[in-house]
């Protein structure tokens, strides 16, 4: 068996509540079907209440972590029963509540290699068709070490060890979109792309040593949850439009530190201004503008690369976007 004297649940109670709500709705739906003599329906009807029970408990524990409340004896005992190795012939390889959230408990021991395409670049900078597709995928298990305050030990600092899926990014050409089956073959065959260097922040090499430092975002230690909706942005910024590429329209967001005159204009590859989206004094804060892909006369513009420029009396920012008809 396995011993889990202390465990840490990721403190996102709403995540577990959403799964519990899904399980409740699914059980309500399948409950209308007679299960007598139908082991498939009976198995489905037994699965969703089991899933809901586990997710309800995890949601309660996560909420206590957010509120820094101590866990009950029952909750601590629940965490200690997370996973056990089965030694019985013909039995699933694992038991415990973690294995029970799988519809087929045997799947708890299987690798699940998934891939998703998250961005498509139809053309290059000059408008030539390239069809590049960015995929993100997960590979074989890595060992993760996480520092957190243990709710089962009066929130004292503690190191928790657990499995995490390895992360990869792959770009294909000619609008080639990978399926889970093709990605699984790449993982099992070891034909994987180099991992992005920012994963070095949390990975160790085969000897247990820290890897060469990669890119990382500057930030502050997260200490509290506060909704500061009225907080004024601390910098002048122009975000990438979304969606991009787009058709028929797209949203552009920019931020101002102070009230000042501002223009937001769109230019074609020839440098000709084709649209003016903002021209006037705007207050400090975040502003969202929608562009419908039309010129100043209201005519639909052709497919191609366009530039949008944010300008104040003292500063200018420019980004590019792609319109596809």
Secondary structure, 3 states (H helix, E strand, C coil): CCCCCCCCCCCCHHHHHHHHHHHHHHHHHHCCCCCCCCHHHHHHHHHHHHHHHHHHHHHHHHHHHHHCCCCCHHHHHHHHCCCEECCCCCCCCEECHHHHCCCCHHHHHCCCCCEEEEEEEEECCCCCEEEEEEEEEEEEEEEEEEEEEEHHHCCEEEEEEEEEEEEEEEEECCCCCCCHHHHHHHHHHCCCCCCCHHHHHCCECCCCCECCCCCCCCCCCCCCCCCCCCCCCCCCEECCCECCCECCCEEEEEEECCCEEEEEEEECCCCCEEEEEEEEEECCEEEEEEECCECCCCCECCCEEEEEEEECCCCEEEEEEEECC
